[in-house]
Amino acid sequence: SLGLMALAGVACTKTTHIGAVSVEPAYAPSQLGYASQPDGEMQVVVYGNPFSPGMPDPVFGEAMAQAMRGSHFGPPIAFTTKPTSRNPDGYRVVLQFTGGPALSGRHLCRAAAGQEDPPSTESSGSIPVRMAFCVGPKLLTEVLAHFGGAGGITVEDSEKLVSRMILTLLPPTNPITTNPLDSDFKPF
């Protein structure tokens, strides 16, 4: 796709760019109230860690979950990699950092639900980042972003990107069901 080709061209400078957003017809903003049940938490699954081995995977994953808090539309949600209980419907956010090809949000949802193998997480240089909002193995929304490049990246850069991505991932309306003739989703 043209958007993905544009992302590939920015690898030589330090960049942070949200490049593509997809909202499925099944997404409804009201789902966010169910997604954080029973205790206000939502599971976050993180594949890949651009700071490994310097930063342990569980520490990086929880830092990304914390960066999502308060940066989204809807009710307060305590995003965490270690929820105290499981949502009965399997709502979760899945985040992939990889130097290889960014896999589809559908693949990430199925992997997090245990229906497919987890994606490869090797990374170096500029990094595509994909975030998906899932219910069980089904994709509801996804965002593809890109960051890194010659200037390097920091954990703070990652946290800023993730906080921007979650805002786009959980929009206040579904443009497909609100206006089915308008297929160009503009998150802002």
C-alpha positions, 0 to 999 in steps of 0.5 A: 500500500502507498501508506506503508511505502511512505513509512519505509522511506523515513528510516534514515532520520529519527521519526515517529509517525502514525501511518495507518489506522483501521476500524472494523465494522464490529467496533463500538465505543461502548465496548470500552466499558465491557473491555475493562470489566470486571475490575477496570483493567485491560490486558496488554500483550507486548511482542518485541522489545527494542531495548533488550537485553538492557531492559527486561521484557516484562519491565518494558511491557509494563512501561508501554501499558502504563503509557496507555493510561489516561491517553484514550477516549472512554472510561478510565482503564488500567492497562496492564500486562498483569491483570488481576483477573481476565475479562470474560470476553477476552478484550485486550490490546496487543502491541508489536515492536519488530524490525521485520515485517509488521504482521496484521492486527488479525494475526496479533489478535489470534496469537494473543488468544493462543490460536496462532504462534506469536510473531517474530520480535527481532528488531534493529534500526527503524521499527514498525509498531503495530497496536491492535484492539481485540476481543478474543481472536477477533480484531476490532481496530488497529494502528500501524506506526513507525519510529527510530532511525539514525538518531536512535530511540529511547524508552521515553520515545516509545512511551510517547508513541504508544500514548498517541497510538492508543488515542487513535486505536480507541476512537470515540466513533466508528466511521464505518457505522457512523457514515458507511459511505465515508471510507477515509478514517481521520482520527483527528 
